[in-house]
Amino acid sequence: MSVKEWGVAAQKAFERVQSRRPGSSLVGFKVMYYQLPRAEIFQTWLVVHKIAVIHLIRGASILIPNNIRNEARSAGVRMDHHGRRLFYVNSDATVARIRAVSAPKVLREADLKWVKRHEIEVEAWQMRLHSNLRLWVHEIYYEHLLGPWSRATFELSSSFLRLANNTGNITSPKSISHRVHNMTCAMRLANWEDKKAVFKGTRTFHFCKSLDDYGEVEDKNY
């Protein structure tokens, strides 16, 4: 996909979201690193179209699902995730069904290599986005939407969007997150206790420790 085609596809994605939320003062969609054009081109596009960015980072990157990793490895630059449902959940029944078939992952040597590569990529995007003084960028970690400060984290993001786009009040949803999987690394990774030492020095290690210390909480507390 050419840069021009990418821009057209991105604009159409905005239009689709807007058509589903007529009258909304703010619309947006999620895009993954591997779906972006070159960093310089992407940043110019953001500035030209005056688009605010919420940079959502998974601190414990080892918990990123394998299907997302595989797409990132094999994909060319494309803007197609408006047609796919990666993380959205329709009902409690869907959540229960996914949990029932989600066996704990077994960590292998390749996982450590992937985590290190991914964390370097995240740091590179953090530097690119935050060093551009013409961009409106707000950064949050996925894990902060699960912990005791989930509501405050969401409200801060809403305030950022309101300021960035000079809009009126933004109505907060009753439920911020609808978690599908178990929360902790110890429950998601079958051999985490045996392998976690090799992850020392990574962001994943520290976030997994925090998640494991915090422990499982009920969705209703979010």
Residue pairs with C-beta under 8 A, 6 or more apart in sequence:
1 9
1 76
1 77
1 78
1 79
3 37
3 38
3 41
6 37
6 77
6 79
7 45
9 79
9 80
10 31
10 45
10 79
12 82
13 29
13 79
13 82
14 27
14 28
14 29
16 82
17 27
17 28
17 29
18 24
18 27
21 27
25 165
25 167
25 168
26 161
26 165
26 167
26 170
28 54
29 81
29 82
30 56
30 81
30 86
31 79
31 81
32 68
32 71
32 72
32 81
33 72
33 121
33 125
34 71
34 72
34 75
34 77
35 75
35 77
35 78
35 79
35 80
35 81
36 42
36 77
37 45
37 77
39 124
39 125
39 128
43 128
43 129
43 132
43 135
45 51
46 53
46 135
47 132
47 134
47 135
52 136
52 137
52 138
52 160
52 161
52 164
52 165
53 129
53 135
53 136
53 137
53 138
54 137
54 138
54 139
54 140
54 157
54 160
54 161
55 125
55 126
55 129
55 137
55 138
55 139
55 140
56 140
56 141
56 142
57 122
57 126
57 139
57 140
57 141
57 142
58 64
58 141
58 142
58 143
59 141
59 142
59 143
59 203
59 204
59 206
59 207
59 210
60 143
60 185
60 203
60 204
60 207
60 208
60 211
61 115
61 118
61 119
61 122
61 203
61 204
62 107
62 111
62 115
62 185
62 189
62 199
62 204
62 208
63 181
63 185
63 188
63 189
63 208
64 118
66 105
68 86
69 114
87 180
89 95
89 98
89 178
89 180
95 178
95 179
95 180
98 180
98 181
99 180
99 181
99 182
102 180
102 181
103 190
104 187
104 188
104 189
104 190
105 188
105 189
105 190
106 189
106 190
106 191
107 189
107 190
107 191
107 192
107 195
112 198
112 199
115 199
115 202
115 204
116 202
119 202
119 203
119 204
122 203
126 139
129 135
129 137
129 139
130 137
130 139
136 160
136 164
138 156
138 157
138 160
138 161
138 164
140 153
140 156
140 157
141 207
143 207
143 210
143 211
144 150
144 153
145 153
145 154
145 176
145 177
145 222
146 177
146 179
146 183
146 211
146 217
146 222
147 214
148 214
150 176
150 177
150 222
151 172
151 176
151 222
154 172
154 176
155 172
158 170
158 172
161 167
161 170
162 168
162 169
162 170
175 219
175 222
176 222
177 219
177 222
178 219
179 219
179 222
181 188
182 188
182 216
183 211
183 214
183 215
183 216
183 217
184 208
184 211
184 212
184 214
184 215
184 216
185 192
185 196
185 208
185 211
185 212
186 192
186 193
186 208
186 212
187 216
189 195
192 208
196 205
196 208
199 205
199 208
